[in-house]
Amino acid sequence: MMMGGGLLWIIIIIGIFFYFNNSQNRSYDSRNTVNSKTPLEILEERYARGEIDKEEFIEKKNDLLS
């Protein structure tokens, strides 16, 4: 009986390890997809939100494309 209890704790500890290891990989993947935008796409979004004006958008766009 004592051997079964120890085995149960080992399985629980291994399960917790795999759970946290897998959750860190998923959060890394989700961050990675967010950062997959090109600099031009980010610039266009900033212009669309009104964070930068037309002159600044054109200037930065020319810098990116040259």
Number of C-alpha atoms within 10 A of each C-alpha: 5 7 7 9 10 11 11 12 11 12 12 12 12 11 12 12 11 12 11 11 11 12 11 11 11 12 10 11 12 10 11 11 9 8 11 9 10 9 13 14 11 12 19 15 13 14 16 13 10 10 11 14 12 11 9 13 18 13 10 15 15 10 9 11 7 6
